[in-house]
């Protein structure tokens, strides 16, 4: 499977001279940071960048003439760190996060303990001369050490003539601390109020909020981390000794495995990489990759994917793909690409964040001047201005969309739904018409014998034996289906001679001394009525000798077990469901009837270009169309549709064309995908509504002097935590 090319390492994309690279970004704290990095990279000719605050990564498209080192230098010149994410590094969970989180936790604990003592001294019923000095002594390490991450980030941004959330925090805490310190040391404290407790408590609240936010973000990443952890770490490979020619087993690190190597998968072990079974039979648990709960039986010649688990027999598998080319690796890349993109709703938040901090700084200055003039007290004015600075921090705004995307798309990957980008979420909610391909989508795409009939006095097994013997000389899909059915029933297929293929009609061969014909009715002089009236969805072939048909077999593409329930669920949600098929009208209508599609919504005998035209016609009628398919012939229709979905078992072309890839070849994934998209978009809107509403309401209250600085610090920290916790609700989305 190759869902699509993604941004893993520098590689050609849509144009020969356009490359894409993923960068790990360090030092970001808010939406202003990510927006600033995007603007800095965007100033380079031909460069487009999308920076994700939640995943701390940037996806950058750049001309071949722009070196990756130039991109890294641009990020560093903006005051942040950047490193290239190599394909191997992508498949490991972030290692820096626990370290940063532990540091935040340590600073938060120290700040909280000291701030509590400062508050008790400042707010208690006692009043003693040494009190302010004790407050200063205890607050100083809080402001200088615990709050250092805020000051450092603010200083780096200031050197680049920029401002972020850390600028607001640093200025607010520093202003409260320095004002109080000057007041204390100049002896003006008897007429004014000290803000040591404000500086200490704000720092403690914000560090606690930042730590809880980091922990919650890690929980949001856990779904993707679980996906990453599916991969095997080592592999037992068969090697032939050059001297003795004996076959031995050698355990190698996974990155030393090569295409063509034969590796061993014992019961309970994960399949190390994509491959084809060359020996052994077993059942494979694919639940962690595809969401399918029932193990799949496999045998020699079957394909297996990296990350799936061998439940029973010992398998020897020939590696067909390694590293970044495996199904598992491509799923991870696809999920991360979706998390890095931006929906339209996020672009609005980015535009606001880009100008938000400078505006808040201006408002805080106006607030200070206005209150000083209006109240005549500089002490009162500084307290109100600090409140404005603290409460306006746009953390929640920056996390609103990326956190929801991070959790939603990771959850989708666990359930076999790969969403290629955030714009897909907005497209999904508008869909009112669903168009389905038949073969490989509603049906399994594998020809099987569905009906077997014999003339009176002849056992059906004799008919199947004769048909399988003749068809064993053919490679036609119908022939293979007949042979496979005989093998499944344990029939020993007799030898044949003088095989002759009749193109478009059937085949003839001699079994022992009898010339047996398998094929269309017109190959026989006589077809008994009990055989000729056989009406089935599929292709019926007749078997006979001496010019008389003795039996009939119907070969058809069987309907997937869950197709009917899925289609009925989609119709219950108000979607109009259509069936497009290149098959004849009788077969298409029969299949449609089995799964609950109205006959008037069935279009048969369509060519690939016809599918595209049908989608266009429905759109011209004002409908918003989603198309689900799996083959090359579906690619044009998938692209034309407002929302394209491809079965993960389909062709690369179809999956490249789609907006959503359904890893599990099951139509139940369609309502699952649409439900996930709707829920994720709903969470994004809730987050943004809260973030915008919080700032719109809080800033005027702060400017009016109706909020205490400490309350402002707590409210700001809480707003970010609420956004993250709301996003984490998506971890329970699309549960069966």
Helices and strands as residue ranges (DSSP letters): E 11-12, E 18-26, H 31-42, E 48-52, E 57-63, H 68-77, E 81-84, H 87-90, H 96-123, H 131-141, I 142-146, H 148-159, H 165-186, H 196-228, E 234-240, E 247-253, G 254-256, E 262-265, E 275-279, E 282-285, H 287-290, E 296-298, E 303-304, E 309-310, E 315-319, G 323-325, H 327-340, H 344-375, H 378-391, H 395-414, E 417-419, H 422-428, E 433-437, I 438-442, E 443-454, H 460-471, H 477-488, E 497-502, E 506-511, E 514-519, G 521-523, E 526-527, H 529-532, E 539-545, E 548-559, H 563-572, E 576-580, H 585-595, G 599-601, E 602-603, H 608-620, E 625-629, G 632-634, H 635-640, E 643-647, H 652-657, E 660-662, H 668-703, H 709-728, G 729-732
